[in-house]
Amino acid sequence: GYTVKDKPTVTTYNELVKVWWDSYKNTVKPNTRQSMDGLVRVHLLPVFGDYKLSKLTTPILQQQVNKWADKANKGEKGAFANYSLLHNMNKRILKYGVAIQVIQYNPAN
């Protein structure tokens, strides 16, 4: 016989980021890896980390993108000017969630 590899048990955004990162990190150069790791840890995980994937909706994501945009446009301390990069990273992570079948659709699309 043979064993079928179980799909990872991923229910939260945090868990999804872990499995996504394992597949992503080796596809980019070290400098990119380092900056993306920072973006994920500093900007994405604090906001979305504890969310159950089933509870992460398009309005929740849009509201956060709007907050990032407001902070960036006001020049607030700690704001990340390139907030569209954060949105794109988030979209990529959630797309991976669809690919590994832990979510049915990408709420960031």
C-alpha positions in Angstrom: 0.0 0.0 0.0 0.9 3.6 0.1 0.0 6.5 2.3 -1.8 9.6 1.1 -0.2 12.7 2.5 -2.8 14.5 4.6 -3.4 18.1 3.7 -2.2 20.4 6.5 -4.7 21.3 9.2 -5.0 25.0 8.7 -7.8 26.9 10.3 -6.3 30.3 11.1 -4.5 33.0 9.1 -1.5 32.4 11.3 -1.3 28.7 10.3 -1.9 29.5 6.6 1.0 32.0 6.7 3.3 29.3 8.2 2.6 26.8 5.4 2.6 29.5 2.7 6.0 30.8 4.0 7.5 27.3 3.8 6.7 27.1 0.1 7.4 30.8 -0.7 10.7 31.5 1.1 12.8 29.3 -1.3 11.4 30.9 -4.4 12.9 34.4 -3.8 16.3 35.9 -3.2 17.6 36.4 0.4 17.0 40.2 0.4 13.4 39.7 -0.8 12.8 36.9 1.7 14.0 39.2 4.5 11.9 42.2 3.5 8.8 40.0 2.9 9.3 38.3 6.3 9.3 41.7 7.9 6.1 42.9 6.1 4.3 39.7 7.1 5.4 39.8 10.8 5.0 43.6 11.3 1.9 44.4 9.2 -0.1 41.3 8.3 0.1 38.9 11.3 -0.7 41.5 14.0 -3.9 42.4 12.1 -5.1 39.1 10.6 -3.1 36.4 12.5 -5.8 35.3 15.0 -8.6 35.3 12.4 -10.2 32.0 11.6 -9.9 31.7 7.8 -13.7 31.1 7.6 -14.3 34.5 9.3 -11.9 36.5 7.0 -14.2 38.4 4.6 -13.7 40.8 1.8 -15.1 43.7 3.8 -12.7 43.0 6.7 -9.8 43.0 4.3 -11.0 46.1 2.5 -11.4 48.0 5.8 -7.8 47.1 6.7 -6.5 48.3 3.3 -8.3 51.5 3.9 -6.7 51.9 7.3 -3.3 51.3 5.8 -4.0 53.9 3.1 -5.2 56.5 5.6 -2.2 56.1 7.8 0.2 56.3 4.8 -1.6 59.3 3.3 -1.5 61.1 6.6 2.2 60.2 7.0 1.6 58.7 10.4 4.5 57.2 12.3 4.8 53.5 11.6 2.7 53.7 8.4 3.8 51.7 5.5 3.7 53.9 2.4 3.5 51.0 -0.1 0.2 49.6 1.4 -0.7 48.1 -2.0 2.3 45.7 -1.5 0.7 44.6 1.8 -2.6 43.9 0.0 -0.7 42.0 -2.8 1.1 39.9 -0.2 -2.1 39.1 1.6 -3.8 38.2 -1.7 -0.9 35.8 -2.5 -1.1 34.2 0.9 -4.9 33.7 0.6 -4.5 32.4 -3.0 -2.2 29.7 -1.6 -5.0 28.9 0.9 -7.4 28.3 -2.1 -4.7 26.2 -3.8 -4.2 23.9 -0.8 -8.0 23.8 -0.3 -8.2 25.3 3.2 -10.5 28.1 1.9 -12.9 28.0 -1.0 -12.3 31.4 -2.5 -9.9 34.3 -2.0 -11.6 37.1 -0.1 -8.8 39.5 -1.2 -9.7 39.3 -4.8 
